[in-house]
Amino acid sequence: MATKKKKRITPMPKQCTFSPEDWTVLSQYWYPVATVAEVTEKPIGIKLLDVHLVLYRANGKIIVARDLCLHRGVPLSMGWVEGDEIVCPYHGFRYGPEGNCTAIPAHPDAKISPRLCITIYPTAERYGLVWTSLAGEEENIPPLEAWDDEEYLNILPPFIDIAGSAGRQMEGFLDVAHFAWVHSESFADRNNAFVPSYKVDKTDYGLHVEYVSTVSNYGKSQQHLEPPGFKWLRVFDVYPPFAARLTVHFPNDGKLFILNCASPVSARQTRMFSPMARNFDKDAPIEDTYEFNLQIFNEDREMVENQKPEELPLDLQAEAHIAADKTSINYRQILRQMGLGENYTS
């Protein structure tokens, strides 16, 4: 369950890479910022939407806060945790789990102003990830029901950092026409580039797409396992702005769920998390899955990091489109309807 805090006011960073309008819209949503396992009593600094945050455990509870001591502006991620308090390394100011300053060592008897309080953000733990929001009150984390199903094996590959925008990464994840060209070394075939017609349905949460083709989802070394004439069903559920769940239907009622979560570090930096769950090959070495996943996302990353413009154009006249782009066209339209600008920078 997400922790509830008093209303937060986070100013847009002075050197923000987003437009004020885009930053305001995006700050209302929830994003993963770290794996649960990496958050310990030793504070770590991360960035979300150009805002510097500090993550740490205080008496076992994960805290996400603004990475800034209010006294002289030193990052609290340089400090340490004692009990349920984080200590600034510069002058020893202490802040409790609600953000309030609890001690000023230079003046131990002084009354501490309630205004001396750092911003604490809500947190939620889902799928082995820590989620937070800079301004959103209502939790809007995409579902991955298989994660809690004992019939499925949970897999959390290491996150991948991309020198590109979250919007471009998301659109690449939804793109079925690039399989034959970008993933020809991992699972696809350049002699099988045809994209059959498919339908895109708009939903209350975003988009639902069912795509059937003969493009295998087995890696090259396992494609002999595919039954002759097998048709692969890939189901995309899109949760704007930057999450999508892919369900791949394998032979013998096998299912693989991949939740693509593109966390916008800045307008042109993305940290991509991809929790997975499958009901087959549960005894296979997990390292093989990590390696295969990394190969695929590295193939995608090369494209995303070299696209021009770096921004995802929401003006549909800015780039050419083909019939196979139906999902991405609808995705861009939803982002536009959310209030993001035509010259969108993420």
C-alpha positions as a printed Julia matrix, in Angstrom:
346×3 Matrix{Float64}:
   0.0     0.0     0.0
   1.3     3.44   -0.85
   2.28    5.71    2.01
   0.21    8.89    2.28
   1.87   12.21    2.98
   0.73   15.79    3.21
   0.43   17.62   -0.1
   3.8    18.19   -1.71
   4.89   21.28   -3.58
   7.9    20.57   -5.75
   9.06   23.46   -7.9
  10.14   22.71  -11.44
  13.97   22.51  -11.47
  15.69   25.69  -12.64
  17.57   23.88  -15.41
  14.71   21.59  -16.33
  14.97   19.89  -19.73
  11.17   19.75  -20.1
   8.84   22.58  -20.99
   6.88   23.88  -17.97
   3.66   22.49  -19.44
   5.09   19.01  -20.06
   6.78   18.86  -16.66
   3.54   19.76  -14.9
   1.64   17.0   -16.7
   4.31   14.33  -16.22
   4.86   15.1   -12.54
   1.32   13.84  -11.81
   2.21   10.24  -12.7
   3.97    7.42  -10.85
   7.29    5.97  -12.03
   9.71    3.3   -10.83
  12.98    4.81   -9.64
  14.94    1.85   -8.19
  14.74   -1.82   -7.37
  13.61   -2.64   -3.84
  16.76   -4.7    -3.3
  19.15   -1.81   -3.94
  17.6     0.5    -1.34
  19.42    0.05    1.99
  20.32    2.17    5.02
  23.01    3.78    2.84
  21.32    6.66    0.97
  21.42    6.66   -2.82
  20.77    9.6    -5.13
  18.64    9.29   -8.26
  16.88   11.7   -10.59
  13.3    11.8   -11.85
  12.03   14.49  -14.24
  15.22   16.46  -13.49
  14.45   16.46   -9.74
  17.18   15.01   -7.51
  15.82   12.48   -5.01
  17.37   10.48   -2.18
  16.26    6.92   -1.37
  17.04    5.07    1.86
  15.64    2.71    4.48
  14.76    4.04    7.91
  13.94    1.29   10.4
  13.19   -0.97    7.41
  10.84    1.49    5.68
  11.76    2.9     2.26
  11.83    6.7     2.14
  11.93    8.85   -1.0
  12.78   12.49   -0.37
  14.12   15.61   -2.04
  17.91   15.23   -2.09
  18.64   18.58   -0.5
  19.43   19.75    3.01
  17.59   23.02    3.56
  20.44   24.57    5.55
  23.23   24.88    2.95
  22.01   22.84    0.01
  24.18   19.72    0.39
  22.73   16.49   -1.08
  21.42   14.27    1.69
  22.53   11.26   -0.38
  26.05   12.16    0.81
  24.93   11.56    4.4
  23.89    8.52    6.41
  20.96    7.04    8.31
  20.69    6.58   12.06
  17.49    4.94   13.27
  14.68    6.55   11.29
  16.59    9.78   10.59
  18.84   10.85    7.74
  21.84   12.96    8.72
  23.33   15.72    6.58
  27.13   15.32    6.37
  27.84   19.07    6.34
  26.45   20.32    9.67
  24.71   17.24   11.08
  21.11   18.38   10.56
  18.75   15.44   11.05
  15.45   14.81    9.3
  12.79   12.33   10.4
  10.67   10.0     8.22
   8.01   12.71    7.81
  10.64   15.21    6.62
  10.76   17.41    9.71
  14.13   18.56   11.05
  14.7    16.9    14.42
  18.12   18.23   15.43
  20.54   21.1    14.8
  23.76   20.03   16.57
  25.24   23.56   16.61
  22.23   24.76   18.66
  20.86   21.72   20.5
  18.46   23.76   22.66
  17.05   25.93   19.89
  13.41   25.63   18.89
  13.25   24.17   15.36
  10.88   25.85   12.94
   8.27   23.51   11.4
   9.17   25.1     8.07
  12.53   23.35    8.26
  11.09   20.26    6.58
  12.31   18.38    3.51
   9.84   17.09    0.92
   8.9    13.43    1.37
   7.26   11.64   -1.55
   4.78    8.75   -1.5
   6.21    5.31   -2.15
   4.85    1.99   -3.3
   6.6    -1.35   -3.79
   5.41   -3.26   -6.84
   7.08   -6.02   -8.88
  10.36   -5.64   -7.0
  10.48   -1.91   -7.8
  10.14    1.3    -5.79
   7.58    3.66   -7.32
   6.98    7.32   -6.53
   5.36   10.47   -7.87
   6.44   14.11   -7.6
   2.92   15.52   -7.52
   0.35   12.77   -8.12
  -1.91   11.92   -5.2
  -3.77    8.95   -6.64
  -1.62    5.88   -7.26
  -1.56    4.98  -10.97
   0.8     2.02  -11.26
   0.15   -0.33  -14.21
  -1.06   -3.85  -13.32
   1.0    -7.03  -13.63
  -1.28   -9.62  -12.04
   0.93  -12.58  -12.95
   3.58  -11.28  -10.52
   1.41  -12.44   -7.61
   0.36  -15.72   -9.25
   2.18  -18.74   -7.82
   1.99  -20.44  -11.23
   4.41  -17.85  -12.61
   8.11  -17.26  -12.16
   8.98  -13.65  -11.36
  11.98  -12.16  -13.15
  13.47   -8.71  -12.59
  16.35   -8.01  -14.99
  18.79   -5.19  -14.18
  17.58   -1.77  -15.29
  18.95   -0.28  -18.5
  20.0     3.35  -18.9
  19.22    4.92  -22.27
  20.54    8.22  -23.61
  17.22    8.91  -25.25
  13.69   10.01  -24.44
  11.14    7.89  -22.62
   8.57    8.54  -25.34
  10.87    7.24  -28.08
  11.71    4.16  -26.0
   8.04    3.46  -25.36
   7.11    3.8   -29.01
   9.94    1.43  -29.95
   8.6    -1.17  -27.51
   5.17   -0.96  -29.18
   6.55   -1.1   -32.75
   6.02   -4.47  -34.48
   7.48   -3.42  -37.85
  11.05   -3.16  -36.56
  11.37   -6.81  -35.45
  12.83   -8.09  -38.71
  15.43   -5.33  -38.94
  16.52   -4.46  -35.41
  16.16   -7.92  -33.84
  17.41  -10.14  -36.64
  20.31  -11.34  -34.44
  18.17  -12.16  -31.41
  14.8   -13.6   -32.49
  13.46  -12.18  -35.77
  14.16  -12.8   -39.47
  14.68  -10.22  -42.23
  12.96  -12.59  -44.63
   9.81  -12.31  -42.51
   9.23   -8.55  -42.4
   5.52   -8.54  -43.34
   3.23   -6.94  -40.74
  -0.32   -8.36  -40.84
  -3.22   -6.0   -40.24
  -4.21   -5.53  -36.6
  -6.69   -3.53  -34.53
  -6.07   -0.9   -31.85
  -8.75   -0.41  -29.18
  -8.86    2.66  -26.96
  -9.63    1.85  -23.32
 -10.18    3.73  -20.08
  -6.52    3.13  -19.19
  -4.95    3.7   -22.62
  -4.72    1.2   -25.48
  -5.29   -2.52  -26.07
  -3.69   -4.15  -29.12
  -3.72   -7.78  -30.24
  -1.17   -8.68  -32.9
  -0.85  -12.1   -34.56
   2.1   -13.02  -36.77
   4.58  -15.78  -37.57
   7.52  -13.9   -36.03
   8.92  -16.19  -33.35
   9.52  -15.05  -29.8
  12.05  -17.82  -29.18
  15.69  -16.88  -29.31
  17.65  -18.15  -32.32
  18.99  -21.16  -30.4
  15.49  -22.3   -29.36
  13.43  -21.8   -32.5
  13.48  -25.53  -33.21
  10.99  -25.83  -30.32
   8.33  -23.92  -32.25
   5.54  -26.17  -33.66
   5.14  -26.0   -37.46
   2.74  -23.28  -38.54
   2.47  -21.78  -35.05
   0.98  -18.27  -34.9
   2.3   -15.93  -32.21
  -0.17  -13.72  -30.35
   1.29  -10.58  -28.8
  -1.03   -8.43  -26.7
  -0.01   -4.88  -25.83
  -1.74   -2.93  -23.07
  -0.53    0.66  -22.96
  -0.65    2.75  -19.78
   0.39    6.31  -20.68
   2.58    8.12  -20.35
   5.41    5.57  -20.21
   4.32    2.04  -19.37
   3.12   -0.89  -21.45
   2.5    -4.55  -20.67
   3.27   -7.1   -23.38
   1.74  -10.56  -23.12
   3.31  -13.13  -25.46
   1.43  -16.4   -25.97
   3.86  -19.32  -26.35
   3.15  -22.91  -27.45
   1.52  -25.27  -24.93
  -0.37  -22.47  -23.17
   2.82  -20.72  -22.16
   2.6   -17.03  -21.35
   5.26  -14.38  -20.9
   4.39  -11.0   -19.38
   6.79   -8.06  -19.79
   6.07   -4.71  -18.15
   8.04   -2.01  -19.96
   8.47    0.95  -17.59
  10.38    3.9   -19.01
  11.28    6.21  -16.14
  12.1     9.75  -17.39
  15.32   10.81  -15.66
  15.33   13.9   -17.88
  13.93   14.77  -21.29
  16.66   12.77  -23.04
  17.69   10.28  -20.39
  15.63    7.22  -19.5
  16.04    4.44  -16.95
  14.14    1.43  -18.23
  12.78   -1.25  -15.88
  11.24   -4.48  -17.19
   9.75   -6.87  -14.6
   8.62  -10.14  -16.19
   6.61  -13.23  -15.28
   6.28  -16.55  -17.15
   4.58  -19.88  -16.52
   7.13  -22.04  -18.38
  10.88  -22.78  -18.17
  10.69  -22.07  -14.45
  13.82  -24.13  -13.78
  15.91  -22.58  -16.56
  18.96  -20.51  -15.51
  17.78  -16.99  -14.81
  21.06  -15.62  -16.16
  20.05  -16.79  -19.64
  16.92  -14.67  -19.45
  18.9   -11.66  -18.27
  21.31  -12.06  -21.18
  18.56  -12.46  -23.79
  16.62   -9.49  -22.39
  19.73   -7.32  -22.43
  20.51   -8.28  -26.02
  17.03   -7.27  -27.19
  16.92   -3.98  -25.3
  20.44   -3.08  -26.39
  19.35   -3.59  -29.99
  16.47   -1.19  -29.33
  18.66    1.24  -27.43
  20.94    1.75  -30.43
  17.96    2.96  -32.44
  16.45    5.16  -29.71
  19.74    6.89  -28.94
  20.22    7.84  -32.59
  16.72    9.0   -33.56
  16.23   12.57  -34.75
  14.59   14.58  -33.51
  15.29   13.24  -30.04
  11.79   14.32  -29.1
   8.76   12.19  -29.9
   6.77   14.41  -32.32
   3.12   14.57  -31.32
   2.27   16.52  -34.44
   1.42   13.64  -36.79
   2.51   15.74  -39.77
   6.1    15.86  -38.49
   7.0    12.29  -39.57
   5.8     9.82  -42.2
   3.6     6.9   -41.13
   2.67    3.49  -42.53
  -0.21    1.12  -41.73
   2.01   -0.85  -39.32
   2.37    2.32  -37.19
  -1.23    2.18  -36.0
  -0.28    1.62  -32.35
   2.29    4.4   -32.24
  -0.07    6.84  -33.95
  -2.7     6.19  -31.29
  -0.07    6.44  -28.56
   1.03    9.85  -29.79
  -2.59   11.01  -29.93
  -3.13    9.98  -26.29
  -0.04   11.89  -25.16
  -1.34   14.94  -26.96
  -4.74   14.56  -25.28
  -2.99   14.37  -21.89
  -1.8    17.92  -22.46
   1.74   17.29  -23.68
   3.02   19.67  -26.33
   3.52   19.15  -30.05
   7.27   19.56  -29.63
   7.24   17.05  -26.83
  10.66   16.58  -25.22
  10.33   13.14  -23.69
